[in-house]
């Protein structure tokens, strides 16, 4: 696994060094930290970021969805962007570990929610913290429509 400096990765991605550093610190880019505390980015991560920039990914959607915009009606403001590090499903519940920067956050949610969000390792996701609860969200995932059963009289 070849590792490159943040400056080299920024040049290859066509973004400013400060922009890539911000992405690293907010958890949008996965890095390896050296013993001296410097971030190094794997070639595979650069490829992942390059594919996200390709025009084909935007043609699938009529308009790019800002994750915060799609959750505009949500009262929780503590939103932590990261990626799914691990998903464990056991019965009705699931444990989702999200990596946010160099921190790890674990949420226990229903197994149905994991299936509805189609969460898997490596997916971009957002932890939403409200009081003592943590919710997991993904950008642009439309809610599943459920059929309501008619009431019995």
Buried (B, 14 or more C-beta within 10 A) or exposed (E): EEBBEBEBBBBBBEBEBEEBBEBBEEBBBBBEEEEEEEBBBBEEBBEEBEEEEEEEEEEEEEEEEEBEEBBEEEEBEEBBBBBBBEBEBEEEBBBBBBBBBEEEBEBEBEBEBBEEBEBEEEBBBBBBBEEEEBBBBBBEBEEEEEEEEEEEE
